[in-house]
Amino acid sequence: MNASIFRTALVKVGTSRMTTPEGRLDLNVVESIADQMAYVRRYIPRLLLVTSGAVATGCERYGRLRSDRETTRKKQHYASVGAYRVLVEYDDRLDVHGCVAAMMLLTRREIDSAVCRRHLRDTLEEIFADVVPTIPIINENDVIATRELRLTDNDQLAALMARMIRAEHVLILTGVPGILRDISDPTSLISTIPLGSTEHQRYIHDGTSENGKGGMRRKDHYAAWLAKQGIGVTIVDGRGTNVIVDVLLERQNPGTEYLTS
């Protein structure tokens, strides 16, 4: 284990990593993430998880798949069913390791309000300080997040939460190795992004997964924004067996890392 361990870190996992190709919640992924988070929590006391999957999980409960034709109300309907199920899956697995899951569903209103931010920050500090290891699990509150209250995506939510808790590092779990010069060639991985560099952006293609809102361009935008504030970011393929431990405890870089200096 690396002698220089982060004290505060955030892990973000998107819908494409949380779900199977058929759009169902991947319980093996949830189990792996929970197992790794519980282990990392032994060494990093201020550890936070931003997770997606509520809408897709709600769809699964009805035996349906996500569709671009869904109305906002239908997405809110699915989220009201799926958010609880996602939390239960995390909590059941964390409980095996003696950890507790603390759920927080947020909208732009809570993030933009100085009063709400202060209360949210105070609550997080209380959670981090508890003698029972507790991991805050955060998602956008899709049930009430209309256009006026909606964040761009969970990449934005993760970035804002990382700044709020003064994270030292953010780990973004995706379905690809990181930023690739050739999307069809995993060996073309760009391992580091120097602070302020834009050269890599010509290799980033627009587009999102069918089940998610974000894309690599959004991840790059917020990763660069965090790096300028001194918060390191690593984008990795979340399918790695022990990738959370490798990055946050062993300080390895199996993906694309945004340097802060």
Order of alpha helices (4+ residues) and beta strands (2+ residues): beta-alpha-alpha-beta-alpha-alpha-beta-alpha-alpha-beta-alpha-beta-beta-alpha-beta-alpha-beta
